[in-house]
Amino acid sequence: MNWKAIATAVVFAGVAFGSVVAADGTHDSRVALMKKVGGAAGALGAIAKGDKPYDADAVKAALTTIAETAKVFPDQFGPSSDKADKEVNPKLWDNMDDFKAKAAKLSSDAELALAQLPADSAGVGATLKTLGADCGACHQAYRILKN
């Protein structure tokens, strides 16, 4: 039995299920989706730093998680979503096109990396730098840090 293939399938199923479960636009659903992205980025970071050995299946799973989550994340900010969330800058709702464009760029960059799969930890590090810049652009514009 190929355990890596099973693990990858479980991750893909989790992304799909998590996207359906977390589609209600609440603080908790947003946090759940961002934790998925954070976990995937953490897995890539461990490979990039050499804490974990390069594993193409793990890289594919992490990039897929980021790409798919970024596609559904803007749906969490519809007109009836939780606008009282103190971690979200209210200007997000006034700049929805920009917010969606930033999320689309993250998804697109993750998909590009998936298509041109990094072959080693240095490549994973370069990919993570690109994805981190995408995340940072959105966080700087639309996230309010908690004290």
C-alpha positions in Angstrom: 0.0 0.0 0.0 1.3 3.5 -0.9 1.0 5.5 2.3 2.1 8.7 0.6 -0.7 8.4 -1.9 -3.2 7.8 0.9 -2.0 10.7 2.9 -2.2 13.0 -0.2 -5.7 11.8 -0.9 -6.7 12.6 2.7 -5.3 16.1 2.4 -7.2 16.7 -0.8 -10.4 15.4 0.8 -9.8 17.6 3.8 -9.4 20.7 1.6 -12.7 20.0 -0.1 -14.6 19.2 3.1 -13.1 22.1 5.0 -14.1 24.4 2.2 -17.7 23.3 2.4 -17.8 23.4 6.2 -16.1 26.8 6.5 -18.3 28.6 4.0 -20.4 30.6 6.5 -18.4 33.8 6.7 -17.8 33.8 10.5 -14.7 34.6 12.4 -14.3 30.9 13.2 -14.6 29.8 9.6 -12.0 32.4 8.5 -9.6 31.3 11.2 -10.1 27.6 10.2 -9.2 28.4 6.6 -6.2 30.5 7.5 -4.9 27.7 9.8 -5.0 25.4 6.8 -2.9 27.9 4.9 -0.6 28.3 7.9 -0.2 24.6 8.3 0.7 24.2 4.6 3.1 27.1 4.7 4.7 25.6 7.9 5.2 22.3 6.1 6.8 24.1 3.2 8.9 26.1 5.6 10.2 23.0 7.4 11.4 21.6 4.0 12.9 24.9 3.0 14.9 25.2 6.2 16.0 21.6 6.0 14.1 20.6 9.2 12.3 18.0 7.1 13.6 16.2 4.0 12.3 17.2 0.6 9.2 15.2 -0.2 7.5 15.9 -3.5 4.1 14.6 -2.2 4.2 16.8 0.8 5.1 19.8 -1.3 2.2 19.0 -3.7 -0.2 18.6 -0.9 0.8 21.9 0.7 0.7 23.9 -2.5 -2.7 22.3 -3.3 -4.1 23.3 0.1 -2.9 26.9 -0.4 -4.2 27.2 -3.9 -7.7 25.7 -3.1 -8.1 27.6 0.2 -7.2 30.9 -1.4 -9.9 30.3 -4.0 -12.7 30.0 -1.4 -11.4 32.4 1.2 -13.0 35.6 -0.4 -16.3 33.9 -0.1 -16.1 34.3 3.6 -16.6 38.0 3.3 -19.9 38.3 1.6 -22.5 41.0 2.4 -24.1 38.9 5.1 -20.8 37.7 6.7 -19.6 38.6 10.2 -18.4 42.3 9.8 -17.9 42.7 13.5 -14.7 40.6 13.3 -12.1 42.7 15.0 -9.2 41.2 13.0 -10.6 42.3 9.7 -10.1 45.9 8.5 -13.6 47.2 7.5 -12.2 48.7 4.3 -12.1 45.1 3.0 -15.8 45.3 2.1 -15.2 48.6 0.3 -12.3 47.1 -1.7 -13.6 43.7 -2.4 -12.2 43.6 -6.0 -8.7 44.2 -4.7 -9.1 41.6 -1.9 -10.3 39.0 -4.4 -7.4 39.9 -6.7 -4.9 39.4 -3.9 -6.5 36.0 -3.0 -6.5 35.0 -6.7 -2.8 35.9 -7.0 -2.0 33.7 -4.1 -4.0 30.8 -5.6 -2.4 31.4 -9.0 1.1 31.5 -7.7 0.5 28.3 -5.7 -0.9 26.6 -8.8 2.1 27.8 -10.9 4.5 26.4 -8.3 2.5 23.1 -8.3 2.8 22.9 -12.1 6.6 23.7 -11.9 7.1 21.7 -8.8 10.2 22.8 -6.8 12.8 20.0 -7.1 14.6 20.6 -3.8 14.5 22.5 -0.5 16.0 25.7 -2.1 13.2 25.7 -4.7 10.7 25.3 -2.0 12.2 28.2 -0.2 12.0 30.4 -3.3 8.3 29.4 -3.7 7.6 30.1 -0.1 9.1 33.6 -0.5 6.7 34.3 -3.3 3.7 32.9 -1.5 4.6 34.7 1.7 4.7 38.0 -0.2 1.2 37.3 -1.5 0.0 36.6 2.0 1.7 39.7 3.4 0.2 42.0 0.8 -3.3 41.0 1.8 -2.5 41.0 5.6 -1.0 44.5 5.4 -4.1 45.8 3.6 -6.9 43.9 5.3 -5.8 42.4 8.6 -5.8 44.1 12.0 -3.4 42.4 14.4 -4.8 41.6 17.9 -3.0 43.2 20.9 
